[in-house]
């Protein structure tokens, strides 16, 4: 799977998403301009010690992203979509794009990809969810649809064992 952040602005959100990507074996794609430096302390703090294990790729702009990922099947997460994230079927090589915290994905991009636009249902009174929460919700639905392929099937206690 692939998570794409289009012009992210808040380093802690990107750090949290990076940590989720490491834990799930997901590639993180960042499209400039970024609202922070990749060496920023807040980014590293949110990603904890996982950042060094992250497969992260950076692009100059949306066109650069498209050129370097030809044929990519991208879902565009937006509050403006007609379909929800649960209405679509995800493949193991699909990309899920999220826009910057203050404005989302530009409508110029969305308008050309309406069938692949998805949203998380929420009350009308609210503009959006936190970016890192939204990314985790949709990514884990995509992984659930793939039976969490490649992820640990069960948890283990630290000192004790689960009863049979």
Residue pairs with C-beta under 8 A, 6 or more apart in sequence:
1 24
1 25
1 26
1 27
1 90
1 92
1 93
1 94
1 95
1 96
1 139
1 142
1 143
2 26
2 27
2 28
2 29
2 72
2 93
2 94
2 95
2 96
3 17
3 20
3 21
3 26
3 27
3 28
3 29
3 95
3 96
3 98
3 135
3 139
4 29
4 30
4 31
4 65
4 74
4 95
4 96
4 97
4 98
5 14
5 17
5 28
5 29
5 30
5 31
5 97
5 98
5 100
5 131
6 31
6 62
6 97
6 98
6 99
6 100
6 105
6 106
6 109
7 31
7 32
7 33
7 34
7 35
7 99
7 100
8 14
8 30
8 34
8 35
8 36
8 98
8 100
8 101
8 131
9 34
9 35
9 36
9 100
9 101
9 102
10 35
10 36
10 101
10 131
11 35
11 36
11 40
11 42
11 43
11 46
12 42
12 43
12 45
12 46
12 132
13 46
13 101
13 130
13 131
13 132
14 30
14 34
14 36
14 43
14 46
15 42
15 43
15 44
15 45
15 46
15 47
15 51
16 46
16 47
16 132
17 28
17 131
17 132
17 135
17 136
18 28
18 43
18 46
18 47
18 50
18 51
18 54
18 56
19 46
19 47
19 48
19 50
19 51
20 26
20 132
20 135
20 136
20 139
21 27
21 28
21 54
21 55
21 56
22 47
22 50
22 51
22 53
22 54
23 50
24 139
24 140
24 143
24 151
25 150
25 151
26 139
27 55
27 56
27 57
28 54
28 55
28 56
28 57
29 56
29 57
29 58
29 59
29 65
29 69
29 95
30 38
30 56
30 57
30 58
30 59
31 58
31 59
31 61
31 62
31 64
31 65
32 58
32 59
32 60
32 61
34 58
35 100
36 42
36 43
37 43
38 56
38 58
43 51
44 51
47 54
57 68
59 65
59 68
62 109
66 72
69 95
72 95
73 91
73 93
73 94
73 95
73 116
74 94
74 95
74 96
74 97
74 113
74 116
75 85
75 88
75 90
75 94
75 95
75 96
75 97
75 116
75 117
75 118
75 138
76 97
76 105
76 109
76 110
76 113
76 116
76 117
76 118
77 85
77 96
77 97
77 98
77 99
77 105
77 117
77 118
77 119
77 120
77 134
77 135
77 138
78 99
78 104
78 105
78 110
78 117
78 118
78 119
79 104
79 119
79 120
79 122
79 127
79 128
80 104
80 107
80 110
80 117
80 119
81 117
81 118
81 119
82 114
82 117
82 119
83 117
83 118
83 119
84 118
84 119
84 120
84 121
85 118
85 119
85 120
85 137
85 138
85 141
86 141
87 118
88 116
88 118
89 145
90 96
90 141
90 142
90 145
90 146
92 146
92 149
94 142
96 135
96 138
96 139
96 142
97 105
98 105
98 131
98 134
98 135
99 105
99 106
101 131
104 128
110 117
118 138
120 129
120 134
120 137
120 138
122 128
122 129
128 134
129 137
143 149
143 151
156 162
